Amino acid sequence: MWDKIKGRFNARRLLLIAALAGVALYVGWRSGGFEQQPEQKPCVAGRNEIKDDKGQVVQVTRTTCVEDKSK
């Protein structure tokens, strides 16, 4: 089995794969593809009740939204 793998990936092919991966990384870096941040979910103010199996309230959490003034 090792001989099959060794036969498929000679030095020339491995060098070509490494070069293509390097070009892809460079293009991604220069185009800013790695710097994008995912969009954040909008803040929803309110009250959230967590209930147990019997339907009794176990925990109450409140969310308060604050505007981001840095933008």
Rosetta constraint file for C-alpha pairs under 8 A:
AtomPair CA 1 CA 5 HARMONIC 6.62 0.50
AtomPair CA 2 CA 6 HARMONIC 5.94 0.50
AtomPair CA 3 CA 7 HARMONIC 5.93 0.50
AtomPair CA 4 CA 8 HARMONIC 6.34 0.50
AtomPair CA 5 CA 9 HARMONIC 6.37 0.50
AtomPair CA 6 CA 10 HARMONIC 6.67 0.50
AtomPair CA 9 CA 13 HARMONIC 5.81 0.50
AtomPair CA 9 CA 14 HARMONIC 6.11 0.50
AtomPair CA 10 CA 14 HARMONIC 6.31 0.50
AtomPair CA 11 CA 15 HARMONIC 6.09 0.50
AtomPair CA 12 CA 16 HARMONIC 6.29 0.50
AtomPair CA 13 CA 17 HARMONIC 6.25 0.50
AtomPair CA 14 CA 18 HARMONIC 6.14 0.50
AtomPair CA 15 CA 19 HARMONIC 6.07 0.50
AtomPair CA 16 CA 20 HARMONIC 6.21 0.50
AtomPair CA 17 CA 21 HARMONIC 6.18 0.50
AtomPair CA 18 CA 22 HARMONIC 6.12 0.50
AtomPair CA 19 CA 23 HARMONIC 6.23 0.50
AtomPair CA 20 CA 24 HARMONIC 6.18 0.50
AtomPair CA 21 CA 25 HARMONIC 6.19 0.50
AtomPair CA 22 CA 26 HARMONIC 6.15 0.50
AtomPair CA 23 CA 27 HARMONIC 6.13 0.50
AtomPair CA 24 CA 28 HARMONIC 6.10 0.50
AtomPair CA 25 CA 29 HARMONIC 6.06 0.50
AtomPair CA 26 CA 30 HARMONIC 6.08 0.50
AtomPair CA 27 CA 31 HARMONIC 5.97 0.50
AtomPair CA 28 CA 32 HARMONIC 6.32 0.50
AtomPair CA 28 CA 33 HARMONIC 5.17 0.50
AtomPair CA 28 CA 34 HARMONIC 6.60 0.50
AtomPair CA 29 CA 33 HARMONIC 6.16 0.50
AtomPair CA 29 CA 34 HARMONIC 6.16 0.50
AtomPair CA 32 CA 36 HARMONIC 7.09 0.50
AtomPair CA 43 CA 65 HARMONIC 5.95 0.50
AtomPair CA 44 CA 63 HARMONIC 7.25 0.50
AtomPair CA 44 CA 64 HARMONIC 7.84 0.50
AtomPair CA 44 CA 65 HARMONIC 6.97 0.50
AtomPair CA 45 CA 62 HARMONIC 7.56 0.50
AtomPair CA 45 CA 63 HARMONIC 4.98 0.50
AtomPair CA 45 CA 64 HARMONIC 5.09 0.50
AtomPair CA 45 CA 65 HARMONIC 5.74 0.50
AtomPair CA 46 CA 62 HARMONIC 5.78 0.50
AtomPair CA 46 CA 63 HARMONIC 5.31 0.50
AtomPair CA 46 CA 64 HARMONIC 6.92 0.50
AtomPair CA 47 CA 60 HARMONIC 7.03 0.50
AtomPair CA 47 CA 61 HARMONIC 5.86 0.50
AtomPair CA 47 CA 62 HARMONIC 4.50 0.50
AtomPair CA 47 CA 63 HARMONIC 6.38 0.50
AtomPair CA 48 CA 60 HARMONIC 5.75 0.50
AtomPair CA 48 CA 61 HARMONIC 5.19 0.50
AtomPair CA 48 CA 62 HARMONIC 6.23 0.50
AtomPair CA 49 CA 57 HARMONIC 6.37 0.50
AtomPair CA 49 CA 58 HARMONIC 7.56 0.50
AtomPair CA 49 CA 59 HARMONIC 5.94 0.50
AtomPair CA 49 CA 60 HARMONIC 4.58 0.50
AtomPair CA 49 CA 61 HARMONIC 6.48 0.50
AtomPair CA 50 CA 57 HARMONIC 5.86 0.50
AtomPair CA 50 CA 58 HARMONIC 5.73 0.50
AtomPair CA 50 CA 59 HARMONIC 5.10 0.50
AtomPair CA 50 CA 60 HARMONIC 6.21 0.50
AtomPair CA 51 CA 55 HARMONIC 5.42 0.50
AtomPair CA 51 CA 56 HARMONIC 5.31 0.50
AtomPair CA 51 CA 57 HARMONIC 4.39 0.50
AtomPair CA 51 CA 58 HARMONIC 5.29 0.50
AtomPair CA 51 CA 59 HARMONIC 7.03 0.50
AtomPair CA 52 CA 56 HARMONIC 5.73 0.50
AtomPair CA 52 CA 57 HARMONIC 6.64 0.50
AtomPair CA 52 CA 58 HARMONIC 6.33 0.50
